[in-house]
Amino acid sequence: MNDATATLPTPALAGPLAPWNRIADALSARIGHATLAFCARLSLAAILFQSGRTKVEGWLTVTDGAYALFRDEYKLPLLPPELAAHLAAYAEHLLPLLLVLGLATRLSALGVLGMTAVIQLFVYPDAWPTHLSWAGLALYLAGRGAGPLSLDRLAGIR
């Protein structure tokens, strides 16, 4: 955009959609990045944490069922099931904590995106609508960051 077009006035809201456009403008001004980022962080954290809780007893003792799941159902290539079960259980506890706090958010979102890609490609390829919604939230956070309601912002990370 050059300087000439940057100063052009916004076209007047007219026609039958004018009331809707005014409502949309008002919502956009009030529901900004802070709200979107906070909701995205909490949503991803809840999904991951609930999944992580199914793989452990207590706080971080990986269950026999989790080992069996990775050995018999998930069958990830290149990773032994025992290692994969531990990595998934730990990631599904650490990443939600970081997301809720808004700490290392971009890196955490990339971790979620990586996990989502592995699940989509190797575990449940038919569940792409669910994985696409996770990826959309993770991509938003990776691209835009945690928002002002976060430890990242408190630490000066944007």
C-alpha positions, 0 to 999 in steps of 0.5 A: 500500500502506498502513501496515497492509498493509505490516507483514503477515507473508508467508504461510507456504510450504506445500503441494506448491510449498513446496520450489520457493518456497524455491528461488525465494526463495533464487535471488531473494536471490542473483541480484539487480539487479547480476547481471541488469543486468550480463548485460543490458549485456553481451548488448546490447553483444555484439549491437550490437558484432558488427553494427557490426563488419560495417559497417566496415573497421579501426575506423571506416571504413564499407565499401561493403557497408554503404552498399549495405546501407542503399541497397538493403535497409534503405531507411530513410525520411528518411535518406540511405543514406550518413548512415544507414550512418555513424550505425549504424556509429558507434552500434553501436561507441559504445553497446556500449562505454558499456554494457560500462563501465556509463557513461550506461547509461540513455541508451545503453539508450534509444539501443538501444531507438530503433535497435531500433524503427527496425529493427523498423518499417522494416527487418525487421518480421517479426523481432519476436521478436528485437527484442522480446528486445533491447527487453526488455533495453534497457527493463530497463536504461533503467528500473533503470540499470546496477547496482552494477558500473558507472561510473554507480554509481561516479560516483553515478548511480543 
